[in-house]
Amino acid sequence: MFAKRLILSYTKAVHRLNRLSNGGGKNSSEYEFAASCSFLLRRPYSLDANNPKDDGQKPVTVSLYQMRKTIKTSSLGESVEGATCIQTFCPVCHTVPGASEPTGTDSSSTTPTRIYVNKTTGNFTCSTCQYLGRWDHIEKFFLPHNRSMKTVQELRKQRDAFLELKKEQIGVLHLLPHDSVPLDLEGAKEAIRQLQLENILPEALVTVKAHWNERRKELSIPLLDVEERPTGYKTLHVGPDGEICERTVPEANASGLIYLRCSSAGVLTKVKDHQSQTNAILVLNVLDLLALGSVKQNATAVCLPHGLKNLPQQCLPGLERFQRLTLWFNYDTAGWDTARNYAKKLDERRCLFVRPTDQHPTPYKALLEGNIEPRTILTKAQPILHQSITTFRSLRQDVLSDLQNIDKVQGVKWKRYPTLNKLLKGHRKGELTVLTGPTGCGKTTFMSDYSLDLAQQGVSTLWGSFEIRNTRLAVTLLRQMVGRPLDENLSEFEQWADAFEQLPIYFMTFHGQQPIRLVMEAIEHAQYVHDIQHVIIDNLQFMMGVQEDTKHLDRYWKQDAIIASFRTFATKRNCHVTLVIHPRKERDTDELTTSSIFGGAKASQEADNVLIIQDKRLTSVRGKKYLQVAKNRYSGDLGIMPLDFDKASLSYAQRKKKPDGSTDDGVNVEGPNGNPAERIVRRTLF
């Protein structure tokens, strides 16, 4: 009897697990959503070699251990694990399922195709065509030794379909301009003279295989992939103001790097084995790369394709062979913050940093000034690994850097809201901002205008709109960018839509209540892949929702746990997070305070900035709508900023004031009580 009951309970448990794995049960929406095509929604990519349709937007849903096990137990077997990628033979291009001997995609090539699987995202890059795909697309082709014939036949059909799809998504490579010619030593000297590149050695241009266009007076240098094949290029030319202008082709998601091999004996010294060079110096532009050509250092100088903008994961395989990376970026806080973010991609354990101070300028500037040898600066590079305990001696250079770059430490300035610049000083990475206000006061409209201002200045933004659809949000952002309704000017839509596509704005496809685990997976993936600097959650209550499996939890405790997750993410990933939270219900005549934020006290305690939209238009004759800075941990300045809504542009942007106190449209700018618009209150920092 006991055995019968045991078998019955075991059978029920197995059926229950099967239903869950197939998407059944009460929480089937979670499983269906996890298996959807993408967590992040962005504008469609062009179909070229570096921007396929499926560019690995979905976060990895398999552990690193599982990826290692799948590759190791396959018939291919061989793999090399590096700092950021697992390198192995391509199970699609390299071999046909069931074949006894491997085959390459190119009959003239004896080297089998290799793929590089990113250990963080699970996305893989093909070394032959630079195709970027997801792990779940290729995992099934890693056949175990004990496969059945039926499985092999099915995979052969899937392989053919996969290769056809791959061909469709690979377009034209960005090769060097056909009217440019490779430089020899004499040609390099002439190019240096025409571009007025002081102290640059002509041998450096020859080493990087530079090309010169005499008609356009333009220098082109190829970007090389992991197999040292050109996939794009950078150009240098003299601008109208006499400054050197640099451009990268393609403008986004370039998969190549520029390498300049140096040695302790000089740039022209031949290196017996390129792979034996284990030290690399990473710089942001070509001038800094060429300047390192004169440095006697046993290392390889590497120029990143997109500077401070982002570091595509397609570039990571090209840096796998280096055991130590020295990041020498702009000597300001922006370069320092970017260096720390890039280090997380490259593996912090092998990264050293040149601290951003006046005594540590960029390589080209150091070469021009001649006051300090670049080699001396390199010897002062330090690791950034966090320690449990530190001393002022370790913080000394960071403190000096902040004092020397006080404007950039304050963050990105708003162009639409100059009053916010006076109060908050700027938008800084690593902070948590809470925005609250009564229902219907325009929190989402203000936040979209607020974020658009920053995105137009290059701040990569990830929108998580759980309350309204992404289409409606995009319409609002586009209208705020244009400044007038586009439905009345449809002929201009294509022009403005193209301009909007160039902004670094991404959208999450979540809507309504979502588990915090799924949301954080999507955010962390976006921050890694797209170098997100600003995350917006609108709003927290919609994201929390009411879930059956958490009904026994205290609602305040649940909200505090979510806020703690975002606080930890903002600090560890050096990313600004803005949370829109509804206030608790209070009397319309009462002003909202930090105590009015719904939930416990954790939201206002953890936040670096608390912004409150006060709307007194319906409760007072002279009532106005204004934004109150109720907490400012950076400078301690508190105050208010009037919010005058322009219905045509859906914007609260402040208009310029005339000497008589009126704005450009004749409206007098006053505070909510008839006082001057800008009122700043000095308080303590904490």
C-alpha positions in Angstrom: 0.0 0.0 0.0 2.8 2.4 0.9 4.7 1.6 -2.3 1.5 2.2 -4.3 1.0 5.7 -2.7 4.7 6.5 -3.3 4.5 5.6 -7.0 1.2 7.7 -7.4 2.7 10.8 -5.7 5.9 10.5 -7.8 3.8 10.2 -11.0 1.8 13.3 -10.1 5.0 15.3 -9.5 6.4 14.3 -12.8 3.2 15.4 -14.6 3.2 18.7 -12.8 6.8 19.4 -13.8 6.0 18.5 -17.4 3.2 20.9 -17.5 5.4 23.7 -16.1 8.2 23.0 -18.6 5.7 23.1 -21.4 4.3 26.5 -20.4 1.2 25.2 -18.5 0.0 26.0 -15.1 -1.0 29.3 -13.5 2.3 31.0 -14.3 2.6 30.0 -17.9 2.9 33.6 -19.0 6.4 33.7 -17.4 7.6 30.7 -19.3 6.1 31.9 -22.6 7.7 35.3 -22.1 11.1 33.8 -21.2 11.0 32.0 -24.5 10.1 35.0 -26.6 12.4 36.4 -29.2 13.7 39.4 -27.4 13.7 41.2 -24.1 14.8 44.5 -25.6 13.0 46.3 -28.4 14.9 48.8 -30.5 14.8 50.1 -33.9 15.4 47.6 -36.7 19.0 47.1 -37.7 20.2 47.3 -41.3 21.1 44.0 -42.9 24.8 44.2 -43.2 27.7 42.1 -41.9 27.9 43.9 -38.6 24.2 44.5 -38.0 22.2 41.3 -38.6 18.5 41.2 -37.7 19.1 38.9 -34.8 22.0 40.6 -33.0 21.8 38.7 -29.7 19.3 41.0 -27.9 18.0 38.2 -25.8 19.8 37.7 -22.5 21.4 34.3 -22.0 19.1 31.9 -20.2 21.8 29.2 -19.7 24.6 29.2 -17.2 28.2 29.3 -18.0 28.6 25.8 -16.6 26.0 24.5 -19.0 27.7 26.1 -22.0 31.0 24.5 -20.9 29.4 21.1 -20.4 27.6 21.2 -23.8 30.8 22.1 -25.7 33.0 19.6 -23.8 30.6 16.6 -24.2 30.1 17.3 -27.9 31.9 15.4 -30.7 34.0 18.5 -31.4 35.2 18.5 -27.8 38.1 21.0 -28.3 37.7 24.5 -26.7 39.8 27.2 -25.2 38.3 29.4 -22.5 39.6 33.0 -22.3 38.8 36.0 -20.2 35.6 36.9 -22.0 34.9 34.1 -24.5 35.0 30.4 -25.1 36.7 29.6 -28.4 35.7 26.4 -30.2 35.1 25.0 -33.7 31.9 26.1 -35.3 29.5 23.1 -35.3 27.7 24.5 -38.3 30.4 25.8 -40.7 33.1 23.3 -39.5 31.2 20.0 -39.8 28.1 18.4 -41.1 26.1 16.5 -38.5 26.9 12.8 -38.7 29.9 13.3 -41.0 33.1 11.5 -40.0 35.5 14.3 -41.2 35.1 18.0 -40.6 34.6 20.3 -43.5 35.3 24.0 -43.8 33.1 26.6 -45.4 35.9 27.6 -47.7 37.6 24.9 -49.8 40.7 26.9 -50.2 41.1 27.3 -46.4 42.7 24.5 -44.3 41.9 26.3 -41.0 38.5 25.3 -39.7 36.0 28.0 -38.8 36.0 29.0 -35.1 33.3 30.7 -33.1 33.7 32.8 -29.9 30.9 32.3 -27.3 30.6 35.3 -25.0 30.7 34.0 -21.4 28.3 36.7 -20.1 25.6 36.9 -22.8 26.0 33.6 -24.5 26.0 35.2 -27.9 28.5 33.8 -30.4 30.6 35.5 -33.1 31.7 33.5 -36.2 35.3 34.2 -37.1 34.7 33.8 -40.8 31.8 36.1 -41.5 31.4 38.0 -38.1 27.9 36.7 -37.8 26.5 37.4 -34.3 23.9 35.0 -33.0 22.4 33.6 -29.8 23.5 30.5 -27.9 20.1 28.8 -28.2 20.4 29.0 -32.0 23.6 27.0 -32.1 23.5 24.9 -29.0 21.6 22.0 -30.6 24.4 21.6 -33.2 26.9 20.5 -30.5 26.1 16.8 -30.9 27.0 14.3 -28.2 28.9 11.1 -29.1 25.8 8.9 -28.5 23.5 10.7 -31.0 20.8 8.8 -32.9 20.5 8.8 -36.7 17.1 10.4 -36.5 18.6 13.4 -34.6 21.4 13.7 -37.1 19.0 13.8 -40.1 16.9 16.5 -38.4 19.9 18.6 -37.6 21.2 18.4 -41.2 17.9 20.0 -42.3 18.2 22.6 -39.6 21.8 23.3 -40.5 20.9 24.0 -44.1 18.1 26.3 -43.0 20.5 28.0 -40.6 23.1 28.6 -43.3 20.5 30.0 -45.7 19.3 32.4 -43.0 22.9 33.4 -42.2 23.6 34.2 -45.9 20.5 36.5 -46.0 21.6 38.4 -43.0 25.2 39.0 -44.2 25.5 42.0 -46.5 28.4 44.2 -47.9 31.6 44.5 -45.9 32.9 48.0 -45.3 36.2 47.9 -47.2 38.7 50.7 -47.6 37.7 53.4 -50.2 38.7 52.2 -53.7 40.3 55.5 -54.6 42.8 55.4 -51.7 46.3 54.0 -52.1 48.5 52.2 -49.5 51.3 54.3 -48.0 55.0 53.6 -48.2 57.5 55.4 -46.1 57.7 58.5 -48.5 54.0 58.6 -48.9 53.5 58.5 -45.1 55.8 61.5 -44.6 53.8 63.5 -47.1 50.5 62.5 -45.4 51.9 63.5 -42.1 52.9 66.9 -43.5 49.5 67.6 -45.1 47.6 66.6 -42.0 50.1 68.4 -39.8 50.6 65.5 -37.4 53.4 66.7 -35.2 55.9 64.1 -33.8 54.2 61.1 -35.5 56.6 58.6 -37.0 55.9 57.7 -40.6 56.8 54.1 -39.8 53.7 53.9 -37.6 51.4 54.7 -40.6 53.1 52.0 -42.7 52.7 49.5 -39.9 48.9 50.0 -39.5 48.5 49.7 -43.3 47.2 53.2 -43.8 45.8 54.4 -47.1 45.8 58.0 -48.5 43.3 59.7 -50.6 45.0 62.7 -52.3 41.8 64.2 -53.7 40.0 64.3 -50.3 43.2 64.7 -48.3 42.0 61.9 -46.1 43.8 59.1 -44.3 42.1 55.7 -43.9 43.2 52.9 -41.5 41.6 49.5 -41.6 39.8 47.9 -38.7 40.9 44.2 -38.4 38.8 41.4 -37.0 40.2 38.5 -34.9 41.5 36.8 -38.1 43.2 40.1 -39.1 40.8 40.8 -42.0 39.5 44.3 -42.7 35.8 44.8 -41.6 35.8 48.6 -41.5 38.0 51.6 -41.3 38.7 54.9 -39.6 39.4 58.1 -41.4 41.4 61.2 -40.5 41.0 64.6 -42.2 41.5 68.3 -41.3 38.2 70.0 -40.5 37.2 73.6 -41.3 38.5 74.8 -37.9 41.9 73.2 -38.5 41.3 70.4 -36.0 41.8 66.7 -36.9 38.4 65.0 -37.4 38.0 61.2 -37.0 35.2 59.1 -38.4 34.5 55.3 -38.1 32.9 53.2 -40.8 30.5 51.6 -39.9 29.2 54.2 -37.5 27.9 51.5 -35.0 28.7 47.9 -34.0 32.1 47.8 -35.8 33.7 44.4 -35.2 37.3 45.4 -35.8 40.2 47.0 -34.0 43.4 48.8 -35.1 46.7 47.1 -33.9 50.1 48.8 -33.7 52.8 46.4 -32.6 55.6 48.1 -30.6 58.6 46.8 -28.8 61.3 48.0 -26.5 63.6 48.5 -29.5 61.2 50.7 -31.6 58.2 50.4 -33.9 60.0 48.9 -36.8 61.4 45.9 -34.9 59.9 42.7 -36.2 58.2 40.5 -33.7 58.8 36.8 -34.2 55.4 35.7 -32.9 52.4 38.1 -32.9 50.5 35.9 -30.4 53.4 36.1 -27.9 52.7 39.7 -27.2 50.6 39.5 -24.0 50.4 43.2 -23.1 48.1 45.7 -24.8 47.4 49.4 -24.4 43.9 50.4 -25.3 43.2 54.0 -26.6 40.2 55.8 -28.0 41.4 57.4 -31.2 43.9 57.0 -34.0 46.1 60.0 -32.9 46.8 58.4 -29.5 47.5 55.1 -31.3 50.0 56.6 -33.6 51.6 58.5 -30.7 52.3 55.2 -29.0 54.3 54.2 -32.1 57.2 56.2 -30.7 57.1 54.7 -27.3 59.6 52.0 -26.6 57.3 49.5 -24.8 56.9 45.8 -25.3 53.2 45.9 -25.9 50.6 46.3 -28.7 48.7 49.5 -29.0 45.0 48.9 -29.8 42.5 51.6 -31.0 38.9 50.9 -30.1 36.3 51.5 -32.9 33.8 53.8 -31.2 35.7 55.6 -28.5 33.7 56.4 -25.4 30.4 55.6 -27.1 30.4 51.8 -26.7 32.5 48.7 -27.0 30.7 46.1 -29.2 30.9 42.5 -28.0 32.1 41.5 -31.5 35.4 43.2 -30.7 36.1 41.1 -27.5 37.6 38.1 -29.4 40.3 40.3 -30.8 41.5 41.1 -27.3 41.5 37.5 -26.0 45.2 36.9 -26.7 46.3 39.6 -24.3 46.8 38.8 -20.6 47.1 42.4 -19.5 45.2 45.4 -20.8 46.1 49.0 -19.9 43.2 51.4 -20.5 44.6 54.9 -21.4 41.5 57.0 -22.0 40.8 60.8 -21.8 42.1 62.3 -18.7 38.7 63.4 -17.4 35.9 61.8 -15.4 33.9 60.7 -18.5 36.9 58.7 -19.7 37.5 57.3 -16.2 33.8 56.1 -15.9 33.9 54.5 -19.3 37.2 52.8 -18.5 35.6 51.2 -15.4 32.6 50.1 -17.4 34.7 48.6 -20.2 36.8 46.8 -17.6 33.8 44.8 -16.5 33.4 43.6 -20.1 37.1 42.8 -20.5 37.5 41.1 -17.1 38.7 43.4 -14.4 41.4 41.0 -13.2 43.6 41.7 -16.3 42.9 45.5 -16.6 45.1 48.4 -15.5 44.1 52.0 -15.7 45.9 55.3 -16.3 44.3 57.6 -13.7 42.8 60.7 -15.2 44.8 63.7 -13.9 46.6 66.7 -15.5 49.8 64.8 -15.0 48.5 61.9 -17.0 47.3 63.3 -20.4 46.4 61.2 -23.4 49.4 59.8 -25.4 49.2 62.3 -28.3 48.9 65.3 -25.9 51.8 63.9 -23.8 53.9 63.6 -27.0 53.1 67.2 -28.0 53.8 68.7 -24.6 57.0 66.7 -24.1 57.0 67.3 -20.3 56.5 63.7 -19.4 57.4 60.5 -21.2 54.4 58.3 -22.1 56.4 55.3 -20.8 56.6 57.0 -17.4 52.8 57.4 -17.4 52.3 53.8 -18.3 54.4 52.7 -15.3 51.9 54.4 -13.0 48.9 52.5 -14.3 47.0 50.8 -11.4 44.4 48.0 -11.1 40.8 48.9 -10.2 39.8 45.8 -8.4 37.7 46.7 -5.3 39.2 45.9 -2.0 37.3 45.5 1.3 39.5 48.1 3.0 41.4 51.0 1.4 43.5 54.0 2.5 43.6 57.6 1.4 46.8 56.8 -0.4 44.9 54.6 -2.8 42.1 57.2 -3.1 44.5 60.1 -3.6 44.6 60.1 -7.4 40.8 59.7 -7.6 40.4 62.7 -5.3 42.8 64.8 -7.4 41.0 63.8 -10.5 37.6 64.9 -9.2 39.0 68.2 -8.1 40.6 68.9 -11.4 37.5 67.9 -13.4 34.8 69.4 -11.2 32.5 70.3 -14.1 32.6 66.8 -15.5 32.2 65.2 -12.1 29.0 67.1 -11.7 27.6 65.2 -14.7 25.9 65.9 -18.0 24.1 69.3 -18.1 20.5 69.6 -19.2 19.9 72.0 -22.2 16.1 72.1 -21.7 16.2 72.7 -17.9 18.9 75.2 -16.9 17.3 75.5 -13.4 18.0 71.8 -12.8 21.7 72.5 -13.6 21.7 75.0 -10.8 20.0 72.7 -8.3 21.3 69.2 -9.2 24.5 70.4 -11.0 24.1 67.6 -13.6 23.1 64.0 -14.3 25.7 61.7 -12.8 26.3 58.0 -13.2 25.8 55.6 -10.3 23.0 57.6 -8.7 19.3 56.6 -7.9 16.6 59.2 -8.6 13.0 58.9 -7.4 10.3 61.0 -9.2 6.8 61.2 -7.7 3.7 63.3 -8.1 -0.1 63.0 -8.1 -1.9 60.9 -10.6 -2.2 62.6 -14.0 0.3 65.4 -13.2 2.5 64.5 -16.2 5.2 62.4 -14.6 5.8 60.2 -17.7 5.6 63.2 -20.1 8.2 65.1 -18.0 10.4 62.1 -17.7 10.4 61.4 -21.4 11.4 65.1 -22.1 14.0 64.9 -19.3 15.5 61.7 -20.8 15.4 62.9 -24.4 17.5 65.9 -23.4 20.2 63.6 -22.0 20.0 61.1 -24.9 20.6 63.9 -27.4 23.8 64.6 -25.6 24.9 60.9 -25.9 23.6 59.4 -22.7 22.6 55.8 -23.6 19.1 55.4 -22.2 17.0 52.3 -21.5 13.2 52.9 -21.0 11.2 50.4 -19.0 7.6 51.6 -19.5 5.3 49.2 -17.6 2.4 51.6 -17.7 2.0 52.7 -21.3 2.9 51.0 -24.6 6.3 51.6 -26.3 4.6 52.9 -29.4 2.8 55.6 -27.5 6.0 56.5 -25.6 8.0 56.7 -28.9 5.3 59.0 -30.3 5.7 61.3 -27.3 9.5 61.3 -27.5 9.5 62.0 -31.3 7.0 64.9 -30.8 9.2 66.4 -28.1 12.2 66.1 -30.3 10.5 67.8 -33.3 8.7 70.4 -31.2 5.3 70.1 -33.0 2.7 67.5 -34.0 3.9 65.3 -36.8 0.4 64.1 -37.6 -0.1 67.5 -39.2 3.3 67.3 -41.0 3.5 63.7 -42.2 5.8 64.7 -45.0 8.6 65.3 -42.5 8.2 62.0 -40.7 10.9 60.1 -42.5 13.4 62.9 -41.9 12.7 63.1 -38.2 12.4 59.3 -37.8 15.9 58.9 -39.3 17.3 61.5 -36.8 15.5 59.8 -33.9 17.0 56.4 -34.9 20.5 57.8 -34.3 19.7 58.5 -30.6 21.0 55.9 -28.1 17.5 55.1 -26.8 16.4 51.5 -26.1 13.0 50.1 -24.9 12.2 47.1 -22.8 9.2 45.1 -24.1 7.7 44.5 -20.6 4.2 45.7 -19.8 2.3 45.4 -16.6 3.5 43.3 -13.6 6.8 41.5 -14.1 9.1 39.5 -11.8 12.1 41.6 -10.6 14.4 38.8 -11.7 13.4 39.0 -15.4 13.6 42.8 -15.3 17.0 42.8 -13.8 18.3 40.2 -16.3 17.1 42.4 -19.2 18.7 45.6 -17.7 22.0 43.9 -16.9 22.1 42.5 -20.4 21.4 45.9 -22.0 24.0 47.6 -19.8 26.6 45.0 -20.8 25.8 45.0 -24.6 24.8 48.6 -25.2 26.7 50.4 -22.3 23.5 51.8 -20.9 24.1 54.9 -18.7 20.5 55.8 -17.7 17.7 53.3 -16.8 14.1 54.5 -16.3 11.4 52.5 -14.6 7.9 53.9 -15.1 6.5 53.0 -12.8 7.4 50.9 -9.8 3.8 50.0 -8.7 2.9 48.7 -12.2 6.0 46.6 -12.3 5.2 45.1 -8.9 1.6 44.3 -9.7 -0.3 41.6 -7.8 1.1 38.1 -8.2 -0.4 35.0 -6.9 2.9 33.5 -5.8 3.8 36.5 -3.7 0.4 37.3 -2.1 1.7 36.2 1.3 4.5 38.8 1.2 4.2 42.2 2.8 3.7 44.8 0.0 6.1 47.3 1.7 8.8 44.6 2.1 8.4 43.6 -1.5 8.8 47.2 -2.7 11.8 47.7 -0.5 13.5 44.6 -1.9 12.9 45.9 -5.5 14.4 49.3 -4.6 17.4 47.6 -3.0 18.0 45.7 -6.2 18.0 48.9 -8.3 20.2 50.6 -5.7 22.8 47.8 -5.9 22.7 47.8 -9.7 23.2 51.6 -9.9 26.2 51.4 -7.6 27.9 48.3 -8.9 27.4 49.0 -12.6 27.9 52.8 -12.4 24.6 53.5 -14.1 22.0 56.1 -13.2 18.6 54.6 -12.3 15.4 56.7 -12.3 12.3 55.2 -10.6 8.8 56.7 -11.1 6.7 56.0 -7.9 3.2 57.1 -7.2 2.6 58.8 -3.9 0.2 57.6 -1.2 -3.3 59.1 -1.3 -3.3 62.5 0.5 -5.5 65.6 0.6 -5.4 67.7 -2.5 -4.6 70.8 -0.5 -1.5 69.3 1.1 1.9 69.5 -0.5 3.6 66.3 -1.2 6.9 65.6 0.7 9.4 62.8 0.8 7.2 61.0 3.3 4.4 61.0 0.7 6.2 58.4 -1.5 4.2 55.1 -1.4 5.7 52.3 0.6 8.3 52.4 3.4 11.0 54.9 4.0 13.6 53.0 2.0 12.8 54.7 -1.3 13.6 58.2 0.0 16.5 56.9 2.1 18.2 55.0 -0.8 17.6 57.8 -3.3 20.3 60.3 -4.1 17.8 62.7 -5.6 14.0 63.0 -4.9 12.0 65.0 -7.4 8.3 65.9 -6.7 5.9 67.3 -9.1 3.5 69.6 -7.2 0.3 70.5 -9.0 -1.8 73.3 -7.3 -3.7 74.5 -10.3 -7.0 73.0 -9.1 -6.7 73.9 -5.4 -5.5 77.5 -5.6 -6.5 80.6 -7.7 -2.9 81.3 -8.5 -1.8 77.7 -8.2 0.9 76.5 -10.6 2.6 73.2 -11.4 6.3 73.0 -10.5 9.0 70.5 -9.9 10.5 70.4 -6.4 13.9 69.1 -5.6 13.3 67.6 -2.2 16.6 65.7 -1.8 20.0 66.3 -3.3 22.7 64.2 -1.9 25.5 65.6 -4.2 25.4 69.3 -3.4 22.5 69.7 -0.9 20.8 72.4 -3.0 17.0 72.3 -2.8 14.5 74.4 -4.7 11.7 74.5 -7.3 11.5 74.7 -11.0 8.2 75.9 -12.7 6.7 73.5 -15.2 5.0 75.4 -18.1 3.5 72.9 -20.5 3.6 73.4 -24.2 0.9 71.3 -25.7 2.2 71.5 -29.3 5.6 70.0 -28.4 4.4 68.0 -25.2 7.3 69.6 -23.5 8.1 71.3 -20.2 11.3 72.8 -21.6 12.1 76.2 -20.0 12.0 79.1 -22.4 14.7 81.8 -22.4 13.9 84.8 -20.2 14.0 88.4 -21.4 15.5 91.3 -19.3 11.9 92.2 -18.2 11.3 88.8 -16.7 9.1 87.5 -19.5 9.8 84.6 -21.7 10.0 84.4 -25.5 6.3 83.9 -25.8 5.5 86.8 -23.4 4.6 84.7 -20.4 5.9 86.0 -17.0 7.9 83.4 -15.2 7.0 83.2 -11.5 7.1 80.6 -8.8 4.0 78.9 -7.5 3.3 81.7 -5.0 4.1 84.6 -7.3 7.8 84.6 -6.3 10.7 84.4 -8.7 10.9 81.1 -10.5 14.2 79.9 -9.2 14.5 79.4 -5.5 17.4 77.5 -4.1 17.7 76.4 -0.5 21.0 75.4 1.0 21.0 72.3 3.2 23.4 69.8 4.5 24.6 67.1 2.1 23.2 64.1 3.8 
